[in-house]
Structure formats: structure tokens, C-alpha cells
Amino acid sequence: MSGNNMGRKKILNLKTVFKFVKISLKRRKIPPTVREVANYFNISKSAAHAYLKDLHKNMKIKIRKSQFSNRSVSRGLIIKPKNKRTNVRK
């Protein structure tokens, strides 16, 4: 195998998918679609959906739903703000 025609292998885990979503939001001002995530990492759409669902479960992103149905919106990814610690004693 020649090193010239081999692209750099993208390491795929939740952290890299989250970073891609953040960078996409920052650069383009719109979140990526599931298809764009799949194309970027060269994975299936169902695998990309599973990664985004895991990010949602881990409370990193929020997935906006359609107002007319319970389906998610194409560009409905929202980055959740980091929780700030407060010095409140009980």
C-alpha cells in the first residue's frame, strides 16, 4: 500500500463526533445532518445516528423535535452548555 493515496484515518468515538458537531456549528453556523456526520466519518447513516443518540444520552447534545410530530428535525442538534458548579451549601 502506498502512503500517497491513503487518507488519514479518522478516529471514531463519541469525543470526535462531538468535536465535529461543535466545529461544524462554529464554522457554518448550522449543525450537521446525520448524513453529513456519516459522510465525514465514512460510516453508515444508522451508525451516525447511533453516535448522535449516544451523545444525547450522555447529555452532550440536545435533539430538537418537530412541532407537528415526535420526529427529530434535520438540523436539530444543539450543544448543551457545560454545567457550572455553584458553591451552594445545603
C-alpha positions, -999 to +999 in steps of 0.1 A: +000+000+000+013+034-010+012+062+016+004+088-011-032+077-018-041+068+017-060+094+037-056+099+073-078+075+093-103+095+114-105+080+149-142+074+156-156+077+191-181+099+209-155+126+216-145+130+179-182+130+168-190+157+194-159+177+183-171+175+146-206+188+156-191+217+176-167+227+148-195+224+122-217+247+143-189+272+148-178+274+112-210+270+093-234+284+120-257+254+114-255+219+129-246+189+107-272+165+095-269+127+102-259+123+066-231+148+069-218+131+100-220+097+082-202+111+051-174+128+071-166+096+091-173+073+062-199+053+082-235+043+076-263+068+084-276+043+111-242+043+127-240+081+127-275+082+142-264+058+169-234+080+178-256+111+179-281+092+201-253+083+225-242+119+227-278+128+235-279+101+262-246+114+277-262+149+279-237+165+255-262+175+228-299+181+226-320+169+196-348+192+186-381+177+177-406+188+151-435+208+165-460+188+145-448+153+153-424+135+175-397+132+148-364+149+150-355+178+128-328+175+102-305+202+116-319+199+151-287+193+171-280+217+199-249+217+221-258+217+257-239+243+279-215+230+304-229+227+339-212+253+361-206+243+397-221+266+423-209+269+458-243+264+474-244+245+506-274+227+519 
